[in-house]
Amino acid sequence: MYRHIARLILYRDLGEDSILLKLSRIFEDFDQGSKTPAELTTRIYEQMKALLDLSTQYGFDHNLWHNYLTFVLLTNENSFSMTSEKVGANNGTVNHFAKGDFSIFKKLFDFDFTPIEKSLGIDCFSTICHYHSIQKKERMYNKNVSEKVQMISEKLEHAENEEEIFRIITDFYAAYGVGMFGLNRAFRIRHFEEGVEFLPINNTERVMLNDLIGYELQKKKLIDNTEAFIKGLPCNNVLLCGDAGTGKSTSIKALLNEYYDQGLRMIEIYKHQFQELSGIIAQIKNRNYRFIIYMDDLSFEEFEIEYKYLKAVIEGGMETKPDNVLIYATSNRRHLIKETWNDRDDMEMDNGMHRSDTMQEKLSLVARFGITIYYGKPSPKEYYTIVKELRKRYPAITCSDEELCAEANKWELSHGGISGRTAQQFINYMAGKNT
């Protein structure tokens, strides 16, 4: 195995923590006879645990070895895979090296573990190649990654040679991309010394725009802007503002599910992370995806200055914001930044400064969102319409519309007032009670 790994060119940067790299070193020691069987067995079991942990995280099944090798191919960001993400498989000398690497992965797919298992008296390799995983709830693993890896793994199992592997892998790169951006829909970020790290969100909410009842004009405006963005046409940053529980966040989450297969990805960031915005954009501006940077429940108190980072990124910095990045934010405040009566006094008595200038600086943040969409609280009639539409998804709720609306009225009086969220919470209560 180590001889194969040593011959990799494009895919040789596996990382020091790579299971494949560590296994290759174990096999090298086995062939050289430089370690005792007990030492080799212990090291193998350590890598088996790492492989099982990875497989549990992503819900791999059947042949975990093949799933793992496929995962390596789909997530390894190198000059070839990154170029294939952007332009697909084109003729070029680099294809010679790529096919050479794929021929090595073909050998790894067909690797015979029998000699080391017999010598050490173990059966772990045979077991992981004929694995039956415990059925897990979807929220316990990354289903989106699992489905893609296992689909490609099955194709690679039946590939006859490196030419067929080349076609399968480059088709995937062109359709979905490479690395975590290719396999995942949404991300959070984490700061570390060298910059920003993207953390995949394993299971995003599977809501669609049709699941949000009402607000058709608002959804249409959001759809039109997002579709223009995906097509590379002129578009705007968007602020969704209005009353709590009206579906602002749901609308944005639904966009990800509607347009993921067209290259849309989403990065969720929080107010304290705004100083990382430039670093985030620097890492995603040359990727072949459309990124929405999503800011939920955005607002600032009078003493907070993080909004200045946001203003600089949206418009006004020296570097032009790339065409593949938009900012979508939700807020219960129309102006985002808390405004006081003192802001309206033109003069500061102590130092003579113009307070109106300060107010204009705060309000200018909203102006930098090209589109503002207002989500207002539904009327009682609209509230009852939402309740009646939602109950259609729960056959267990069998009461009449009149009885349902009467109970919905009682519910909203003691649960925060009229809103789409209140309607959903009421239906959840009724469904649980009648099941």
C-alpha positions in Angstrom: 0.0 0.0 0.0 2.8 2.5 0.9 4.3 2.0 -2.6 1.0 3.1 -4.1 0.7 6.1 -1.9 4.2 7.2 -2.6 3.5 7.4 -6.3 0.5 9.8 -6.0 1.2 13.2 -7.6 -1.9 15.4 -7.6 -3.6 13.6 -4.7 -0.5 13.1 -2.5 -1.4 15.9 0.0 -3.5 13.8 2.3 -2.7 15.5 5.6 -0.8 14.0 8.5 -4.0 12.8 10.2 -5.1 10.9 7.1 -6.2 7.4 7.7 -4.9 6.3 4.4 -1.4 7.8 5.0 -1.2 6.2 8.5 -2.3 2.8 7.2 0.3 3.0 4.4 3.0 3.5 7.1 1.7 0.5 9.0 1.9 -1.7 5.9 5.4 -0.4 5.3 6.5 -1.5 8.8 4.7 -4.8 8.2 6.6 -5.5 5.0 9.9 -4.5 6.5 9.3 -6.6 9.7 10.4 -3.6 11.8 7.6 -3.8 14.3 6.1 -6.5 16.5 2.7 -8.0 15.6 1.3 -6.5 18.8 2.4 -3.0 17.8 1.1 -3.3 14.3 -2.2 -4.7 15.5 -2.6 -1.8 18.0 -1.9 0.8 15.3 -4.3 -0.9 12.9 -7.1 -0.9 15.5 -6.5 2.9 16.1 -7.1 3.5 12.4 -10.1 1.2 12.3 -11.6 3.3 15.1 -10.9 6.5 13.1 -12.5 4.9 10.0 -15.6 3.8 12.0 -15.9 7.2 13.6 -15.8 8.9 10.1 -18.3 6.3 8.7 -20.7 7.0 11.6 -20.4 10.7 11.1 -21.3 10.4 7.4 -23.6 7.3 7.6 -21.4 5.1 5.3 -22.4 1.5 4.8 -21.6 -1.7 3.0 -17.9 -1.2 2.0 -16.4 1.3 4.4 -13.0 1.1 2.7 -14.4 2.0 -0.7 -16.6 4.8 0.9 -13.5 6.2 2.6 -11.4 6.2 -0.6 -14.2 7.9 -2.5 -14.5 10.5 0.3 -10.8 11.2 -0.2 -11.2 11.7 -3.9 -14.2 14.0 -3.5 -12.8 16.2 -0.8 -9.1 16.5 -1.9 -8.6 20.1 -3.2 -5.7 20.2 -5.6 -4.9 21.9 -8.9 -6.7 19.3 -11.0 -9.8 19.0 -8.9 -10.2 22.7 -8.5 -9.8 23.3 -12.2 -12.3 20.5 -13.0 -14.8 22.2 -10.6 -14.7 25.4 -12.7 -14.4 24.1 -16.3 -15.0 20.3 -16.2 -12.8 17.8 -17.9 -10.8 19.5 -20.6 -7.9 18.2 -22.6 -4.6 18.9 -21.0 -1.3 17.4 -19.9 -2.5 17.4 -16.3 -5.0 14.6 -17.3 -2.1 12.2 -17.7 -1.1 12.7 -14.0 -4.7 12.6 -12.9 -5.3 9.3 -14.6 -2.0 8.0 -13.1 -3.4 8.8 -9.6 -6.7 7.2 -10.5 -5.0 4.0 -11.5 -3.4 4.0 -8.0 -6.8 4.5 -6.4 -8.1 1.6 -8.5 -5.4 -0.6 -7.0 -6.4 0.7 -3.5 -10.0 -0.2 -4.2 -9.0 -3.7 -5.1 -6.3 -4.0 -2.4 -5.9 -7.5 -0.9 -5.9 -7.4 2.9 -5.6 -11.2 3.3 -1.8 -11.5 3.9 -1.7 -9.0 6.8 -4.9 -10.4 8.4 -3.6 -13.9 8.3 -0.2 -12.9 9.6 -1.6 -10.9 12.5 -4.7 -13.0 13.2 -7.2 -10.2 12.7 -10.3 -9.8 10.6 -11.1 -6.0 10.8 -10.3 -5.3 7.2 -12.6 -8.0 6.0 -15.3 -6.8 8.3 -15.3 -3.1 7.2 -15.4 -4.3 3.5 -18.7 -6.1 4.3 -20.3 -3.8 6.8 -23.9 -3.4 7.9 -24.4 -0.2 9.7 -27.0 0.5 12.4 -29.9 2.5 11.0 -29.7 6.0 12.4 -32.0 9.0 12.5 -31.1 11.5 9.8 -30.1 14.2 12.3 -27.4 11.8 13.7 -25.3 12.0 10.5 -24.6 14.1 7.4 -27.1 12.5 5.0 -26.3 14.9 2.2 -22.6 13.8 2.2 -23.5 10.1 2.8 -25.8 9.8 -0.2 -23.2 11.4 -2.6 -20.2 9.4 -1.4 -22.0 6.1 -1.5 -23.4 6.8 -4.9 -20.0 7.6 -6.4 -18.4 4.7 -4.4 -20.7 2.2 -6.0 -19.8 3.6 -9.5 -16.1 3.4 -8.7 -16.5 -0.2 -7.6 -17.7 -1.2 -11.1 -15.2 1.0 -12.9 -12.9 -1.1 -15.1 -9.9 1.3 -15.4 -8.6 4.7 -14.7 -10.3 6.1 -17.8 -13.7 5.3 -16.4 -12.7 6.6 -12.9 -11.5 9.9 -14.6 -15.0 10.3 -16.2 -16.9 9.6 -13.0 -14.8 11.9 -10.8 -14.6 14.8 -13.2 -18.4 14.6 -13.9 -18.9 14.9 -10.1 -16.5 17.8 -9.8 -18.3 19.7 -12.6 -21.8 19.0 -11.2 -21.1 19.5 -7.4 -17.6 20.8 -7.0 -14.8 19.5 -4.7 -14.1 19.5 -1.0 -16.5 20.4 1.7 -18.2 23.1 -0.5 -19.0 20.4 -3.0 -20.5 18.0 -0.5 -22.3 20.3 1.9 -25.1 22.9 1.6 -24.4 25.2 4.5 -21.5 26.3 6.8 -20.7 28.1 10.0 -17.2 29.6 10.6 -14.6 29.3 13.3 -11.7 31.6 13.9 -8.2 30.2 14.3 -4.7 31.7 14.2 -4.2 31.2 10.5 -7.6 32.5 9.4 -11.1 31.2 9.1 -12.2 27.6 9.1 -15.5 26.5 7.5 -17.6 24.0 9.5 -20.3 22.1 7.6 -23.8 22.2 9.1 -24.7 18.5 9.0 -28.4 18.7 8.7 -30.1 21.8 7.4 -33.9 22.2 7.8 -35.6 20.7 4.8 -38.1 23.5 4.4 -39.3 24.6 0.9 -40.8 28.0 -0.1 -44.2 26.4 -0.5 -44.2 25.4 3.1 -44.4 29.0 4.1 -48.1 29.9 3.7 -48.9 33.4 2.5 -46.3 36.2 1.8 -46.4 35.5 -1.9 -45.2 39.0 -2.9 -42.3 38.8 -0.5 -41.3 35.3 -1.7 -41.5 36.4 -5.3 -39.2 39.3 -4.7 -36.7 37.1 -2.9 -36.9 34.4 -5.6 -36.4 36.9 -8.5 -33.3 38.3 -6.8 -31.8 34.9 -6.0 -32.4 33.5 -9.5 -30.7 36.5 -11.0 -27.8 35.9 -8.6 -27.5 32.3 -9.6 -27.6 33.2 -13.3 -24.8 35.8 -12.9 -27.2 38.7 -13.5 -27.2 42.0 -11.6 -28.7 41.5 -8.1 -28.8 43.0 -4.6 -28.0 42.2 -1.0 -31.3 41.7 0.8 -32.7 42.7 4.2 -35.8 40.8 5.4 -37.4 42.9 8.2 -40.6 42.8 10.1 -42.5 41.2 12.9 -41.1 38.1 14.8 -42.4 34.7 13.7 -43.5 35.8 10.2 -41.2 33.5 8.1 -38.2 35.7 7.4 -35.6 33.0 8.4 -37.7 30.2 6.9 -37.7 32.0 3.5 -33.9 32.2 3.4 -33.4 28.6 4.6 -35.9 27.4 1.9 -33.8 29.2 -0.8 -30.9 26.8 0.0 -33.0 23.7 -0.6 -34.6 25.2 -3.7 -31.3 26.2 -5.4 -28.6 24.0 -3.9 -28.4 21.8 -7.0 -27.7 25.0 -9.0 -24.6 25.8 -7.1 -26.1 27.8 -4.2 -24.3 27.6 -0.8 -24.9 29.4 2.4 -22.6 30.6 5.2 -24.2 31.6 8.5 -22.3 34.1 10.6 -23.0 35.9 13.8 -22.5 39.6 14.8 -19.3 38.9 16.8 -17.7 37.4 13.6 -18.2 40.4 11.3 -14.5 41.2 11.5 -13.9 37.9 9.7 -16.0 38.9 6.7 -13.0 39.9 4.6 -11.3 36.6 5.3 -14.4 34.6 4.5 -14.8 36.4 1.1 -11.1 35.9 0.3 -11.6 32.2 0.6 -14.8 31.8 -1.5 -14.4 34.5 -4.2 -12.7 32.2 -6.7 -14.9 29.1 -6.1 -17.4 27.9 -8.6 -20.4 28.4 -6.3 -22.8 31.2 -5.4 -22.5 32.0 -1.7 -25.2 33.7 0.4 -23.7 35.0 3.6 -26.6 34.7 6.0 -27.1 36.9 9.1 -30.1 36.0 11.2 -31.8 38.3 13.6 -29.5 41.2 12.8 -29.6 44.2 15.1 -27.1 46.5 16.9 -27.3 48.3 20.2 -26.2 51.9 20.4 -22.8 51.1 21.8 -22.0 48.3 19.3 -19.7 49.1 16.4 -19.6 45.7 14.5 -21.9 47.2 11.9 -18.9 49.2 10.6 -17.3 45.9 9.4 -20.5 45.0 7.6 -20.8 48.4 5.9 -17.2 48.2 4.6 -17.8 44.8 3.1 -21.1 45.5 1.5 -20.0 48.7 -0.1 -17.2 51.2 0.3 -14.1 49.1 0.7 -11.2 49.3 -1.7 -11.8 45.7 -3.0 -14.9 45.1 -5.0 -17.2 42.5 -3.6 -17.0 39.4 -5.8 -20.0 38.5 -8.1 -20.5 35.1 -6.4 -21.2 36.6 -2.9 -24.4 38.2 -1.6 -25.5 39.1 1.9 -29.0 38.2 3.1 -30.0 39.3 6.6 -33.1 39.1 8.7 -34.1 41.6 11.5 -37.0 42.5 13.6 -35.8 46.1 13.4 -36.4 48.0 10.2 -33.3 50.2 10.8 -31.1 47.5 12.3 -29.4 49.9 14.8 -31.2 51.1 17.9 -32.1 54.8 17.5 -32.6 57.0 20.5 -34.3 60.4 20.8 -30.9 61.9 21.5 -29.9 60.9 18.0 -32.5 63.3 16.7 -31.1 66.3 18.5 -28.8 68.0 16.0 -26.2 69.2 18.5 -24.4 67.4 21.3 -24.4 69.9 24.2 -21.1 68.8 25.6 -18.8 68.9 22.5 -20.9 70.5 19.8 -20.9 67.5 17.5 -23.8 67.0 15.1 -25.9 64.0 16.4 -27.7 63.9 13.0 -24.4 62.9 11.4 -24.2 60.0 13.8 -27.7 59.0 13.0 -27.1 59.1 9.3 -24.1 56.9 9.7 -26.2 54.3 11.5 -29.1 54.4 9.0 -26.8 54.2 6.0 -26.3 50.5 6.8 -29.8 49.7 5.8 -29.4 51.7 2.6 -26.6 49.4 1.6 -29.0 46.5 1.3 -30.3 47.1 -2.2 -33.6 45.3 -1.5 -35.6 45.5 1.8 -38.6 43.1 2.1 -41.1 43.6 4.8 -42.8 40.7 6.5 -45.8 42.0 8.5 -47.8 40.3 11.2 -50.8 38.5 9.6 -54.4 39.7 10.1 -56.7 37.4 12.1 -58.2 36.2 8.8 -54.8 35.4 7.4 -53.8 33.7 10.7 -56.8 31.4 10.4 -56.0 30.7 6.8 -52.5 29.6 7.8 -53.9 27.4 10.6 -56.3 25.7 8.2 -53.6 25.1 5.6 -51.1 23.7 8.1 -53.7 21.3 9.5 -53.9 19.6 6.0 -50.4 18.2 6.7 -51.7 16.4 9.8 -54.5 13.9 9.1 -54.8 13.2 12.8 -56.4 16.6 13.4 -60.1 15.8 12.6 -62.0 18.7 14.2 -64.0 21.1 12.0 -62.6 24.3 10.7 -64.8 26.3 13.1 -63.5 24.3 16.1 -60.0 24.6 14.9 -60.1 28.3 14.5 -61.7 28.7 17.9 -58.9 26.7 19.5 -56.3 28.7 17.5 -57.8 31.9 18.8 -57.4 30.7 22.4 -53.9 29.5 21.7 -52.6 32.8 20.3 -54.0 34.8 23.2 -51.7 33.0 25.6 -48.8 32.2 23.3 -47.3 35.5 22.0 -50.0 36.8 19.6 -50.8 36.2 15.9 -47.9 35.0 13.7 -47.0 32.2 11.4 -44.8 30.7 14.1 -47.7 30.8 16.6 -49.9 29.0 14.0 -47.3 26.3 13.5 -46.8 25.8 17.3 -50.6 25.5 17.7 -50.8 22.8 14.9 -47.9 21.0 16.5 -49.8 21.0 19.8 -53.0 19.7 18.1 -51.2 17.0 16.1 -49.4 15.7 19.2 -52.7 15.8 21.2 -54.6 13.9 18.5 -52.0 11.3 17.6 
